[in-house]
């Protein structure tokens, strides 16, 4: 699951390149590591957003395995500008919206500012996140070896508002 829709923001004179750069500092990688077999395997991977002191929101579907088998799974939060990872725990869930709130030591990360206005079809937007394969150091469980990495940036125009996997969202 890729958690990108929360950072869609219209690009205009009011929303400059500096806004996108600032937003990127709030986007984190989320990985769930299953250590039940001893070797470790990644059972969930995606993006999250720092929303406040020691709080991160992400898709519940990314961290669901950790919620179901907490003793064998670790949730990792990886900041975009710092190597290594911190351990997180789920402190709130909203399954009907596929959202989870995590508690993690991310106090030095800048919290995101959210755009709450309407976004009409055809609006230029930027999405930030971490699709694709996780860092190989994650599955090895070597948290100190996890490298810093900037989020992937995708630009386009909104095509419409629709449900994606049953959840309201914007497509671009």
N, CA, C and O atoms as a DFTB+ gen file, in Angstrom:
688 C
 N C O
     1  1       0.841      -1.167       0.000
     2  2       0.000       0.000       0.000
     3  2       0.890       1.235       0.000
     4  3       1.842       1.327       0.775
     5  1       0.581       2.155      -0.852
     6  2       1.332       3.397      -0.904
     7  2       0.462       4.495      -0.336
     8  3      -0.674       4.685      -0.771
     9  1       0.985       5.208       0.622
    10  2       0.232       6.230       1.326
    11  2       0.678       7.593       0.824
    12  3       1.517       8.248       1.442
    13  1       0.114       8.016      -0.296
    14  2       0.533       9.272      -0.904
    15  2      -0.529      10.350      -0.853
    16  3      -0.193      11.535      -0.849
    17  1      -1.773       9.988      -0.813
    18  2      -2.833      10.967      -1.026
    19  2      -2.892      12.041       0.043
    20  3      -3.429      13.118      -0.216
    21  1      -2.368      11.799       1.222
    22  2      -2.468      12.798       2.284
    23  2      -1.628      14.030       2.010
    24  3      -1.876      15.082       2.600
    25  1      -0.643      13.930       1.134
    26  2       0.201      15.085       0.887
    27  2      -0.057      15.752      -0.447
    28  3       0.739      16.586      -0.878
    29  1      -1.143      15.410      -1.111
    30  2      -1.476      16.128      -2.337
    31  2      -1.707      17.592      -1.965
    32  3      -2.493      17.903      -1.070
    33  1      -1.026      18.457      -2.647
    34  2      -1.213      19.889      -2.403
    35  2      -1.172      20.615      -3.725
    36  3      -0.273      20.379      -4.532
    37  1      -2.117      21.487      -3.962
    38  2      -2.104      22.240      -5.206
    39  2      -0.831      23.081      -5.324
    40  3      -0.352      23.636      -4.335
    41  1      -0.301      23.168      -6.511
    42  2       0.863      24.001      -6.766
    43  2       0.364      25.292      -7.399
    44  3      -0.256      25.269      -8.462
    45  1       0.630      26.392      -6.759
    46  2       0.231      27.686      -7.290
    47  2       1.211      28.705      -6.739
    48  3       2.201      28.346      -6.101
    49  1       0.937      29.957      -6.984
    50  2       1.799      30.997      -6.434
    51  2       1.835      30.894      -4.907
    52  3       2.853      31.196      -4.283
    53  1       0.721      30.469      -4.313
    54  2       0.662      30.333      -2.857
    55  2       1.374      29.071      -2.375
    56  3       1.735      28.977      -1.202
    57  1       1.577      28.116      -3.252
    58  2       2.236      26.856      -2.900
    59  2       3.479      26.725      -3.763
    60  3       3.405      26.267      -4.903
    61  1       4.597      27.119      -3.231
    62  2       5.831      27.165      -3.997
    63  2       6.631      25.881      -3.852
    64  3       6.250      24.967      -3.121
    65  1       7.738      25.837      -4.561
    66  2       8.688      24.726      -4.446
    67  2       9.156      24.583      -3.005
    68  3       9.397      23.467      -2.546
    69  1       9.289      25.683      -2.291
    70  2       9.691      25.619      -0.887
    71  2       8.683      24.846      -0.052
    72  3       9.070      24.155       0.891
    73  1       7.394      24.947      -0.379
    74  2       6.365      24.204       0.336
    75  2       6.535      22.705       0.135
    76  3       6.387      21.927       1.078
    77  1       6.845      22.302      -1.085
    78  2       7.043      20.877      -1.379
    79  2       8.280      20.365      -0.645
    80  3       8.261      19.271      -0.082
    81  1       9.342      21.145      -0.651
    82  2      10.562      20.766       0.065
    83  2      10.287      20.630       1.559
    84  3      10.757      19.687       2.196
    85  1       9.533      21.563       2.114
    86  2       9.187      21.494       3.540
    87  2       8.338      20.267       3.831
    88  3       8.554      19.585       4.833
    89  1       7.373      19.982       2.963
    90  2       6.524      18.802       3.161
    91  2       7.344      17.519       3.122
    92  3       7.060      16.581       3.867
    93  1       8.354      17.469       2.266
    94  2       9.182      16.265       2.139
    95  2       9.889      15.922       3.447
    96  3      10.158      14.749       3.708
    97  1      10.192      16.908       4.262
    98  2      10.855      16.652       5.551
    99  2       9.929      15.957       6.547
   100  3      10.391      15.412       7.549
   101  1       8.624      15.975       6.273
   102  2       7.648      15.351       7.171
   103  2       7.247      13.947       6.725
   104  3       6.526      13.253       7.442
   105  1       7.707      13.524       5.554
   106  2       7.341      12.213       5.016
   107  2       8.392      11.196       5.453
   108  3       9.589      11.397       5.243
   109  1       7.934      10.105       6.063
   110  2       8.840       9.081       6.592
   111  2       8.543       7.732       5.957
   112  3       7.455       7.502       5.428
   113  1       9.526       6.849       6.019
   114  2       9.311       5.459       5.601
   115  2       8.811       4.673       6.803
   116  3       9.246       4.890       7.934
   117  1       7.899       3.764       6.538
   118  2       7.377       2.854       7.556
   119  2       7.679       1.439       7.082
   120  3       7.404       1.091       5.934
   121  1       8.238       0.635       7.956
   122  2       8.475      -0.772       7.638
   123  2       8.062      -1.612       8.834
   124  3       8.271      -1.219       9.982
   125  1       7.479      -2.764       8.562
   126  2       7.136      -3.715       9.612
   127  2       8.022      -4.928       9.420
   128  3       8.024      -5.553       8.359
   129  1       8.770      -5.251      10.453
   130  2       9.724      -6.354      10.408
   131  2       9.208      -7.505      11.245
   132  3       8.929      -7.339      12.432
   133  1       9.078      -8.679      10.629
   134  2       8.648      -9.899      11.313
   135  2       9.897     -10.650      11.740
   136  3      10.670     -11.103      10.896
   137  1      10.095     -10.783      13.019
   138  2      11.281     -11.475      13.527
   139  2      10.951     -12.853      14.086
   140  3      11.781     -13.448      14.773
   141  1       9.758     -13.372      13.806
   142  2       9.350     -14.662      14.368
   143  2      10.197     -15.814      13.848
   144  3      10.385     -16.804      14.555
   145  1      10.711     -15.705      12.630
   146  2      11.521     -16.784      12.072
   147  2      12.997     -16.636      12.417
   148  3      13.802     -17.497      12.061
   149  1      13.363     -15.560      13.102
   150  2      14.747     -15.333      13.463
   151  2      15.484     -14.483      12.434
   152  3      16.248     -13.597      12.816
   153  1      15.278     -14.725      11.147
   154  2      15.988     -13.993      10.100
   155  2      15.391     -12.618       9.864
   156  3      16.118     -11.668       9.573
   157  1      14.110     -12.506       9.982
   158  2      13.438     -11.229       9.748
   159  2      13.001     -11.084       8.313
   160  3      13.756     -11.373       7.385
   161  1      11.783     -10.636       8.140
   162  2      11.281     -10.340       6.806
   163  2      10.356      -9.137       6.918
   164  3       9.715      -8.923       7.946
   165  1      10.298      -8.355       5.845
   166  2       9.466      -7.170       5.823
   167  2       8.049      -7.584       5.442
   168  3       7.826      -8.122       4.358
   169  1       7.087      -7.331       6.342
   170  2       5.698      -7.701       6.077
   171  2       4.825      -6.501       5.729
   172  3       3.666      -6.666       5.348
   173  1       5.366      -5.311       5.857
   174  2       4.648      -4.101       5.490
   175  2       5.645      -3.002       5.200
   176  3       6.651      -2.872       5.898
   177  1       5.374      -2.205       4.169
   178  2       6.284      -1.123       3.807
   179  2       5.500      -0.027       3.123
   180  3       4.635      -0.301       2.292
   181  1       5.797       1.207       3.466
   182  2       5.115       2.326       2.828
   183  2       5.556       3.645       3.417
   184  3       6.695       3.800       3.859
   185  1       4.638       4.592       3.416
   186  2       4.938       5.954       3.826
   187  2       4.119       6.355       5.039
   188  3       3.070       5.776       5.323
   189  1       4.612       7.342       5.738
   190  2       3.891       7.941       6.848
   191  2       4.165       9.431       6.860
   192  3       5.025       9.923       6.128
   193  1       3.434      10.140       7.690
   194  2       3.577      11.580       7.780
   195  2       3.685      11.969       9.252
   196  3       2.844      11.596      10.069
   197  1       4.732      12.721       9.574
   198  2       4.877      13.236      10.934
   199  2       3.828      14.323      11.120
   200  3       3.772      15.292      10.363
   201  1       2.992      14.143      12.150
   202  2       1.896      15.094      12.382
   203  2       2.078      15.917      13.647
   204  3       1.358      16.892      13.858
   205  1       3.012      15.545      14.476
   206  2       3.239      16.262      15.726
   207  2       4.356      15.587      16.490
   208  3       4.954      14.617      16.024
   209  1       4.624      16.109      17.657
   210  2       5.700      15.557      18.478
   211  2       5.433      14.071      18.755
   212  3       4.455      13.708      19.410
   213  1       6.308      13.248      18.252
   214  2       6.256      11.800      18.444
   215  2       5.009      11.130      17.877
   216  3       4.607      10.070      18.356
   217  1       4.392      11.736      16.859
   218  2       3.216      11.145      16.219
   219  2       3.405      11.080      14.709
   220  3       3.886      12.019      14.075
   221  1       3.010       9.935      14.157
   222  2       3.093       9.672      12.720
   223  2       1.787       9.008      12.312
   224  3       1.298       8.121      13.011
   225  1       1.210       9.435      11.170
   226  2       0.063       8.707      10.636
   227  2       0.514       7.921       9.421
   228  3       1.399       8.347       8.680
   229  1      -0.102       6.779       9.230
   230  2       0.205       5.913       8.103
   231  2      -1.044       5.106       7.766
   232  3      -2.072       5.221       8.434
   233  1      -0.942       4.308       6.744
   234  2      -2.053       3.422       6.382
   235  2      -2.067       2.233       7.343
   236  3      -1.038       1.596       7.567
   237  1      -3.220       1.946       7.898
   238  2      -3.357       0.793       8.798
   239  2      -2.970      -0.497       8.089
   240  3      -2.427      -1.410       8.711
   241  1      -3.246      -0.577       6.797
   242  2      -2.905      -1.797       6.057
   243  2      -1.401      -2.050       6.019
   244  3      -0.983      -3.197       5.863
   245  1      -0.577      -1.012       6.158
   246  2       0.884      -1.199       6.190
   247  2       1.307      -1.857       7.494
   248  3       2.172      -2.733       7.492
   249  1       0.708      -1.448       8.605
   250  2       1.142      -1.915       9.925
   251  2       0.218      -2.972      10.515
   252  3       0.354      -3.325      11.687
   253  1      -0.720      -3.482       9.721
   254  2      -1.714      -4.443      10.228
   255  2      -1.075      -5.683      10.837
   256  3      -1.553      -6.177      11.858
   257  1      -0.012      -6.196      10.238
   258  2       0.638      -7.405      10.770
   259  2       1.169      -7.159      12.177
   260  3       1.115      -8.049      13.025
   261  1       1.678      -5.970      12.428
   262  2       2.193      -5.649      13.759
   263  2       1.069      -5.550      14.770
   264  3       1.259      -5.874      15.942
   265  1      -0.091      -5.111      14.335
   266  2      -1.235      -5.017      15.246
   267  2      -1.731      -6.414      15.621
   268  3      -2.124      -6.652      16.764
   269  1      -1.712      -7.328      14.660
   270  2      -2.224      -8.687      14.892
   271  2      -1.245      -9.573      15.639
   272  3      -1.659     -10.458      16.388
   273  1       0.044      -9.349      15.448
   274  2       1.061     -10.209      16.084
   275  2       2.146      -9.336      16.693
   276  3       3.304      -9.409      16.281
   277  1       1.790      -8.526      17.654
   278  2       2.679      -7.507      18.209
   279  2       3.997      -8.058      18.738
   280  3       5.020      -7.379      18.641
   281  1       4.006      -9.254      19.288
   282  2       5.234      -9.778      19.885
   283  2       6.292     -10.138      18.850
   284  3       7.485     -10.093      19.153
   285  1       5.887     -10.490      17.653
   286  2       6.834     -10.919      16.633
   287  2       7.145      -9.846      15.603
   288  3       7.986     -10.066      14.731
   289  1       6.505      -8.712      15.676
   290  2       6.667      -7.679      14.658
   291  2       7.115      -6.366      15.287
   292  3       6.664      -5.981      16.366
   293  1       8.019      -5.690      14.577
   294  2       8.456      -4.363      14.995
   295  2       8.093      -3.379      13.893
   296  3       8.309      -3.647      12.712
   297  1       7.539      -2.238      14.288
   298  2       7.252      -1.169      13.339
   299  2       8.430      -0.208      13.396
   300  3       8.811       0.270      14.465
   301  1       8.996       0.065      12.230
   302  2      10.134       0.973      12.131
   303  2       9.705       2.260      11.435
   304  3       8.966       2.223      10.451
   305  1      10.163       3.381      11.941
   306  2       9.964       4.683      11.301
   307  2      11.344       5.194      10.923
   308  3      12.241       5.276      11.762
   309  1      11.504       5.540       9.641
   310  2      12.791       5.978       9.115
   311  2      12.635       7.393       8.580
   312  3      11.873       7.628       7.642
   313  1      13.352       8.325       9.172
   314  2      13.272       9.728       8.763
   315  2      14.006       9.943       7.445
   316  3      14.962       9.223       7.156
   317  1      13.582      10.920       6.635
   318  2      14.178      11.107       5.312
   319  2      15.599      11.663       5.333
   320  3      16.339      11.485       4.366
   321  1      15.992      12.329       6.409
   322  2      17.294      12.990       6.431
   323  2      18.214      12.474       7.528
   324  3      19.180      13.138       7.904
   325  1      17.903      11.274       8.044
   326  2      18.725      10.712       9.116
   327  2      18.834       9.203       8.927
   328  3      17.814       8.530       8.783
   329  1      20.048       8.660       8.926
   330  2      20.161       7.207       8.834
   331  2      19.638       6.539      10.104
   332  3      19.523       7.172      11.154
   333  1      19.329       5.262       9.987
   334  2      18.817       4.517      11.122
   335  2      17.307       4.540      11.173
   336  3      16.652       5.104      10.295
   337  1      16.761       3.931      12.195
   338  2      15.312       3.838      12.359
   339  2      14.972       3.886      13.830
   340  3      15.805       3.591      14.687
   341  1      13.736       4.261      14.115
   342  2      13.234       4.219      15.483
   343  2      12.049       3.257      15.521
   344  3      11.328       3.099      14.535
   345  1      11.865       2.629      16.655
   346  2      10.760       1.693      16.857
   347  2       9.498       2.493      17.182
   348  3       9.541       3.471      17.928
   349  1       8.383       2.059      16.611
   350  2       7.105       2.730      16.841
   351  2       6.080       1.729      17.355
   352  3       6.260       0.517      17.240
   353  1       5.017       2.251      17.914
   354  2       3.894       1.409      18.312
   355  2       2.603       2.084      17.873
   356  3       2.533       3.308      17.760
   357  1       1.595       1.279      17.630
   358  2       0.286       1.793      17.235
   359  2      -0.420       2.300      18.486
   360  3      -0.545       1.576      19.473
   361  1      -0.886       3.558      18.439
   362  2      -1.613       4.124      19.578
   363  2      -3.074       4.424      19.239
   364  3      -3.883       4.648      20.140
   365  1      -3.419       4.431      17.948
   366  2      -4.815       4.626      17.540
   367  2      -4.991       4.043      16.143
   368  3      -4.063       4.023      15.335
   369  1      -6.220       3.565      15.878
   370  2      -6.539       2.989      14.563
   371  2      -7.916       3.459      14.140
   372  3      -8.798       3.678      14.971
   373  1      -8.088       3.610      12.840
   374  2      -9.401       3.915      12.267
   375  2      -9.536       3.031      11.032
   376  3      -9.280       3.486       9.917
   377  1      -9.939       1.765      11.217
   378  2      -9.975       0.806      10.105
   379  2     -10.827       1.256       8.924
   380  3     -10.482       0.982       7.775
   381  1     -11.947       1.952       9.195
   382  2     -12.817       2.342       8.087
   383  2     -12.165       3.376       7.168
   384  3     -12.631       3.573       6.045
   385  1     -11.103       4.037       7.616
   386  2     -10.352       4.981       6.782
   387  2      -8.946       4.481       6.460
   388  3      -8.168       5.195       5.827
   389  1      -8.609       3.256       6.891
   390  2      -7.280       2.676       6.687
   391  2      -6.188       3.574       7.273
   392  3      -5.161       3.804       6.634
   393  1      -6.411       4.079       8.484
   394  2      -5.439       4.958       9.134
   395  2      -4.978       4.376      10.460
   396  3      -5.745       3.746      11.187
   397  1      -3.692       4.608      10.755
   398  2      -3.121       4.257      12.048
   399  2      -2.287       5.437      12.530
   400  3      -1.621       6.104      11.738
   401  1      -2.329       5.684      13.826
   402  2      -1.474       6.686      14.444
   403  2      -0.401       5.930      15.207
   404  3      -0.695       5.037      16.001
   405  1       0.845       6.303      14.954
   406  2       1.980       5.657      15.608
   407  2       2.625       6.619      16.589
   408  3       2.614       7.834      16.390
   409  1       3.189       6.058      17.653
   410  2       4.024       6.820      18.570
   411  2       5.459       6.398      18.311
   412  3       5.783       5.211      18.350
   413  1       6.319       7.375      18.046
   414  2       7.726       7.093      17.757
   415  2       8.549       8.315      18.125
   416  3       8.028       9.430      18.156
   417  1       9.811       8.117      18.401
   418  2      10.694       9.213      18.771
   419  2      11.108       9.989      17.513
   420  3      12.207       9.806      16.990
   421  1      10.207      10.856      17.041
   422  2      10.449      11.665      15.841
   423  2      10.377      13.153      16.185
   424  3      10.027      13.976      15.339
   425  1      10.706      13.488      17.418
   426  2      10.558      14.859      17.893
   427  2      11.348      15.867      17.072
   428  3      10.943      17.026      16.976
   429  1      12.470      15.454      16.473
   430  2      13.274      16.401      15.703
   431  2      12.752      16.611      14.283
   432  3      13.239      17.491      13.573
   433  1      11.777      15.820      13.862
   434  2      11.196      15.968      12.515
   435  2      10.143      17.073      12.525
   436  3       9.435      17.271      13.512
   437  1      10.057      17.785      11.405
   438  2       9.063      18.857      11.286
   439  2       7.694      18.258      11.005
   440  3       7.564      17.453      10.082
   441  1       6.660      18.625      11.775
   442  2       5.316      18.120      11.477
   443  2       4.791      18.710      10.171
   444  3       5.110      19.844       9.812
   445  1       3.993      17.932       9.480
   446  2       3.409      18.363       8.213
   447  2       2.339      19.416       8.452
   448  3       1.698      19.457       9.502
   449  1       2.168      20.256       7.456
   450  2       1.052      21.192       7.401
   451  2       0.131      20.675       6.310
   452  3       0.583      20.426       5.193
   453  1      -1.140      20.510       6.607
   454  2      -2.078      19.919       5.658
   455  2      -2.889      20.980       4.940
   456  3      -3.307      21.972       5.536
   457  1      -3.105      20.760       3.660
   458  2      -3.986      21.599       2.862
   459  2      -5.395      21.044       3.031
   460  3      -5.626      19.857       2.801
   461  1      -6.330      21.887       3.429
   462  2      -7.672      21.392       3.704
   463  2      -8.735      21.954       2.768
   464  3      -9.920      21.682       2.959
   465  1      -8.346      22.725       1.771
   466  2      -9.310      23.271       0.832
   467  2      -9.735      22.240      -0.200
   468  3      -9.244      21.111      -0.218
   469  1     -10.656      22.651      -1.054
   470  2     -11.091      21.751      -2.120
   471  2     -10.025      21.700      -3.216
   472  3      -9.276      22.657      -3.411
   473  1      -9.971      20.595      -3.913
   474  2      -9.010      20.397      -4.989
   475  2      -9.798      19.989      -6.230
   476  3     -10.118      18.813      -6.402
   477  1     -10.110      20.951      -7.091
   478  2     -10.903      20.629      -8.274
   479  2     -10.122      19.778      -9.277
   480  3      -8.892      19.802      -9.308
   481  1     -10.842      19.046     -10.073
   482  2     -10.239      18.227     -11.119
   483  2      -9.367      19.107     -12.010
   484  3      -9.770      20.211     -12.378
   485  1      -8.178      18.625     -12.356
   486  2      -7.257      19.359     -13.212
   487  2      -6.248      20.203     -12.465
   488  3      -5.405      20.844     -13.094
   489  1      -6.307      20.226     -11.124
   490  2      -5.366      21.002     -10.323
   491  2      -3.992      20.324     -10.328
   492  3      -3.896      19.108     -10.161
   493  1      -2.939      21.111     -10.518
   494  2      -1.576      20.578     -10.440
   495  2      -1.272      20.218      -8.987
   496  3      -1.519      21.014      -8.081
   497  1      -0.734      19.015      -8.769
   498  2      -0.428      18.538      -7.422
   499  2       0.935      17.855      -7.404
   500  3       1.476      17.476      -8.443
   501  1       1.467      17.710      -6.210
   502  2       2.689      16.954      -5.983
   503  2       2.395      15.914      -4.912
   504  3       1.815      16.237      -3.876
   505  1       2.787      14.683      -5.151
   506  2       2.643      13.614      -4.161
   507  2       4.041      13.174      -3.744
   508  3       4.948      13.099      -4.572
   509  1       4.208      12.887      -2.465
   510  2       5.491      12.445      -1.916
   511  2       5.288      11.143      -1.168
   512  3       4.282      10.981      -0.477
   513  1       6.218      10.213      -1.289
   514  2       6.085       8.961      -0.557
   515  2       7.192       7.988      -0.886
   516  3       8.148       8.324      -1.584
   517  1       7.054       6.778      -0.377
   518  2       8.062       5.733      -0.523
   519  2       7.457       4.464      -1.107
   520  3       7.207       3.508      -0.372
   521  1       7.220       4.438      -2.401
   522  2       6.766       3.191      -3.032
   523  2       7.956       2.263      -3.259
   524  3       9.105       2.684      -3.123
   525  1       7.696       1.039      -3.593
   526  2       8.775       0.144      -4.009
   527  2       9.406      -0.635      -2.886
   528  3       8.836      -0.796      -1.807
   529  1      10.599      -1.114      -3.167
   530  2      11.298      -2.026      -2.266
   531  2      11.963      -1.302      -1.106
   532  3      12.502      -0.209      -1.279
   533  1      11.926      -1.910       0.077
   534  2      12.586      -1.315       1.233
   535  2      14.105      -1.506       1.174
   536  3      14.619      -2.318       0.405
   537  1      14.792      -0.749       1.993
   538  2      16.237      -0.845       2.159
   539  2      16.593      -2.271       2.606
   540  3      15.969      -2.776       3.540
   541  1      17.576      -2.941       1.971
   542  2      17.949      -4.304       2.384
   543  2      18.354      -4.402       3.855
   544  3      18.193      -5.461       4.462
   545  1      18.870      -3.331       4.436
   546  2      19.276      -3.364       5.847
   547  2      18.088      -3.581       6.766
   548  3      18.254      -4.078       7.880
   549  1      16.870      -3.211       6.312
   550  2      15.681      -3.388       7.152
   551  2      15.453      -4.865       7.439
   552  3      15.282      -5.252       8.595
   553  1      15.448      -5.702       6.386
   554  2      15.173      -7.124       6.595
   555  2      16.281      -7.823       7.374
   556  3      16.052      -8.885       7.954
   557  1      17.463      -7.248       7.392
   558  2      18.549      -7.814       8.199
   559  2      18.413      -7.417       9.666
   560  3      19.087      -7.969      10.536
   561  1      17.532      -6.453       9.927
   562  2      17.339      -6.000      11.293
   563  2      18.438      -5.079      11.781
   564  3      18.509      -4.779      12.973
   565  1      19.303      -4.621      10.873
   566  2      20.417      -3.748      11.228
   567  2      19.955      -2.301      11.126
   568  3      20.169      -1.643      10.109
   569  1      19.320      -1.812      12.186
   570  2      18.697      -0.492      12.149
   571  2      19.705       0.620      11.905
   572  3      19.386       1.598      11.230
   573  1      20.910       0.491      12.439
   574  2      21.921       1.534      12.271
   575  2      22.395       1.643      10.830
   576  3      22.887       2.697      10.426
   577  1      22.257       0.573      10.042
   578  2      22.742       0.574       8.655
   579  2      21.712       1.097       7.655
   580  3      22.013       1.220       6.468
   581  1      20.518       1.400       8.113
   582  2      19.487       1.901       7.201
   583  2      19.863       3.313       6.778
   584  3      20.083       4.186       7.617
   585  1      19.935       3.527       5.480
   586  2      20.364       4.821       4.961
   587  2      19.239       5.835       4.868
   588  3      18.068       5.482       4.726
   589  1      19.623       7.109       4.951
   590  2      18.672       8.199       4.745
   591  2      18.306       8.242       3.262
   592  3      19.152       7.990       2.404
   593  1      17.064       8.556       2.966
   594  2      16.612       8.613       1.574
   595  2      15.455       9.594       1.467
   596  3      14.519       9.553       2.264
   597  1      15.525      10.465       0.491
   598  2      14.445      11.430       0.257
   599  2      13.244      10.707      -0.335
   600  3      13.414       9.691      -1.009
   601  1      12.023      11.211      -0.098
   602  2      10.843      10.563      -0.673
   603  2      10.787      10.731      -2.191
   604  3      11.340      11.675      -2.755
   605  1      10.109       9.794      -2.824
   606  2       9.863       9.863      -4.258
   607  2       8.836      10.964      -4.491
   608  3       7.880      11.119      -3.730
   609  1       9.053      11.708      -5.539
   610  2       8.180      12.839      -5.870
   611  2       7.472      12.546      -7.181
   612  3       8.097      12.134      -8.158
   613  1       6.176      12.758      -7.194
   614  2       5.371      12.560      -8.397
   615  2       4.522      13.806      -8.605
   616  3       3.843      14.271      -7.689
   617  1       4.569      14.335      -9.809
   618  2       3.781      15.528     -10.109
   619  2       2.766      15.209     -11.185
   620  3       3.010      14.379     -12.061
   621  1       1.650      15.857     -11.115
   622  2       0.614      15.644     -12.110
   623  2      -0.559      16.548     -11.839
   624  3      -0.437      17.567     -11.160
   625  1      -1.680      16.168     -12.371
   626  2      -2.922      16.909     -12.160
   627  2      -3.959      15.933     -11.611
   628  3      -3.991      14.761     -11.986
   629  1      -4.798      16.438     -10.723
   630  2      -5.856      15.582     -10.225
   631  2      -6.809      15.285     -11.367
   632  3      -7.145      16.162     -12.163
   633  1      -7.240      14.033     -11.436
   634  2      -8.205      13.703     -12.478
   635  2      -9.612      13.694     -11.908
   636  3     -10.561      14.080     -12.591
   637  1      -9.754      13.263     -10.679
   638  2     -11.064      13.296     -10.044
   639  2     -10.964      12.805      -8.607
   640  3      -9.943      12.265      -8.182
   641  1     -12.041      13.005      -7.879
   642  2     -12.136      12.448      -6.539
   643  2     -12.931      11.165      -6.657
   644  3     -14.019      11.148      -7.233
   645  1     -12.386      10.089      -6.109
   646  2     -13.056       8.791      -6.194
   647  2     -12.619       7.935      -5.025
   648  3     -11.718       8.300      -4.269
   649  1     -13.261       6.806      -4.889
   650  2     -12.854       5.864      -3.854
   651  2     -11.738       4.990      -4.414
   652  3     -11.830       4.467      -5.525
   653  1     -10.691       4.846      -3.626
   654  2      -9.568       3.988      -3.969
   655  2      -9.531       2.902      -2.915
   656  3      -9.310       3.189      -1.739
   657  1      -9.744       1.662      -3.315
   658  2      -9.857       0.546      -2.372
   659  2     -10.913       0.826      -1.304
   660  3     -10.765       0.416      -0.153
   661  1     -11.967       1.521      -1.690
   662  2     -13.058       1.798      -0.769
   663  2     -12.897       3.060       0.052
   664  3     -13.796       3.410       0.816
   665  1     -11.767       3.759      -0.085
   666  2     -11.510       4.960       0.693
   667  2     -11.534       6.191      -0.187
   668  3     -11.068       6.131      -1.325
   669  1     -12.068       7.322       0.302
   670  2     -12.087       8.529      -0.521
   671  2     -10.675       9.014      -0.785
   672  3      -9.834       8.995       0.114
   673  1     -10.406       9.444      -2.000
   674  2      -9.082       9.948      -2.332
   675  2      -9.090      10.712      -3.629
   676  3     -10.105      10.802      -4.320
   677  1      -7.938      11.260      -3.944
   678  2      -7.727      11.958      -5.199
   679  2      -6.835      11.092      -6.068
   680  3      -5.902      10.464      -5.566
   681  1      -7.106      11.050      -7.349
   682  2      -6.212      10.356      -8.264
   683  2      -5.524      11.398      -9.118
   684  3      -6.076      12.458      -9.415
   685  1      -4.300      11.068      -9.505
   686  2      -3.562      11.977     -10.391
   687  2      -2.744      11.188     -11.368
   688  3      -2.049      11.769     -12.202
